[in-house]
Amino acid sequence: SKHWDCILNKQAHKGTVLSISIHPSGRAALTTGTDGKLKMWNLMNGECAFSTKMLTGNSNFKKIKILVCEIVRWSPKGTTFSVVTRDRVMVYDTETLEKRYTLRHTLGEEGTTANVKCMIYLDVNIIQ
């Protein structure tokens, strides 16, 4: 056919969807939204396979806040994925969903931070 056909229409987030990334296999996707949620979608059946609020802080001191993740990207092999929030890129393991590490965007020697506007994987282990 000359045109794409819509086979499913879902409300992915309560609010605006900010970013979507398709897994290299084409079978899964990640989305982030203004509701502070990160969702993993099974593209084979159109269902949400996983959903979590992105939180930061320490619950003992009640300084927990919801992070709005502006960007989400799968690594080239799909073994990790990254989410961007303000001045940080957080890299997670796809299998365990555990955070591997956090990269912070700083300017100069004073440690001043700047917002991350975009990110890509140049290689499996190199983020720019």
C-alpha positions in Angstrom: 0.0 0.0 0.0 1.1 3.6 -0.6 0.0 4.7 2.9 0.7 3.7 6.4 -2.4 2.2 8.2 -3.0 2.9 11.9 -3.6 -0.4 13.5 -3.6 0.8 17.1 -4.2 4.0 19.0 -3.3 4.2 22.7 -3.0 6.9 25.3 0.6 6.3 26.3 0.9 8.9 29.0 -1.2 11.3 31.1 0.1 14.4 29.4 2.4 14.9 26.5 4.8 12.1 25.2 8.2 13.7 25.1 10.3 10.9 23.5 10.0 7.5 21.9 12.7 5.1 21.0 12.3 1.8 19.1 14.4 -1.2 20.2 16.8 -2.4 17.5 14.8 -5.6 17.2 11.7 -3.6 16.3 9.7 -5.5 18.9 9.8 -3.0 21.8 9.7 0.7 22.4 10.4 3.1 25.3 8.5 6.3 25.9 8.7 9.2 28.4 6.2 11.8 29.1 5.4 14.9 31.1 3.7 12.6 33.7 7.3 11.6 34.8 6.8 8.0 33.7 9.1 5.8 31.6 7.2 3.0 29.8 8.3 0.0 27.9 5.9 -1.2 25.1 5.6 -4.6 23.5 5.1 -3.6 19.9 4.0 -7.1 18.9 0.7 -6.7 20.9 0.6 -3.0 21.6 0.5 -3.4 25.4 2.6 -1.6 28.0 5.1 -4.2 29.4 6.6 -2.0 32.1 5.9 1.4 33.6 7.7 3.3 36.4 7.8 6.8 37.7 11.3 8.3 37.4 12.1 9.5 40.9 15.1 11.1 42.6 15.9 11.9 46.2 15.9 10.1 49.6 12.7 8.8 51.0 14.0 9.0 54.5 14.2 12.8 54.2 11.1 13.1 52.0 12.9 14.9 49.3 11.6 12.7 46.5 10.6 14.4 43.3 9.4 13.2 40.0 11.9 13.5 37.2 10.6 14.5 33.8 12.8 12.6 31.2 13.0 14.6 28.0 14.8 12.0 25.9 15.0 8.2 25.9 17.3 6.2 23.6 18.2 2.5 23.2 21.8 1.6 22.7 22.7 0.1 19.2 22.5 -3.5 20.5 19.6 -2.8 22.9 21.5 -4.0 25.9 21.1 -0.7 27.6 19.0 2.4 27.3 19.5 6.0 28.4 17.2 8.7 29.7 17.9 12.4 29.8 16.6 14.7 32.5 17.9 18.2 32.8 21.7 18.0 33.2 22.0 14.2 33.4 22.1 11.1 31.2 21.2 8.0 33.1 22.1 4.6 31.6 20.1 1.5 32.6 20.6 -2.2 31.9 17.8 -3.6 29.8 17.6 -7.0 31.5 17.7 -5.9 35.1 16.5 -2.3 34.8 19.2 -1.3 37.2 21.0 2.0 36.7 24.6 1.4 35.4 25.8 4.9 35.7 24.9 8.6 35.5 26.7 11.2 33.3 26.4 14.8 34.3 26.8 17.7 31.9 29.1 20.3 33.5 30.6 23.4 32.1 34.1 24.5 33.0 36.0 23.7 36.2 33.5 25.3 38.5 31.0 22.4 38.1 28.2 24.6 36.7 25.7 22.4 35.0 23.9 22.8 31.7 20.8 21.0 30.3 21.3 18.2 27.9 19.5 19.0 24.7 20.2 15.8 22.7 22.1 12.5 23.0 23.0 9.7 20.7 25.0 6.5 20.9 28.0 6.7 18.6 28.8 3.1 19.5 27.6 0.5 22.0 29.8 2.2 24.7 30.1 5.8 23.5 27.4 8.4 24.2 27.6 11.9 22.8 
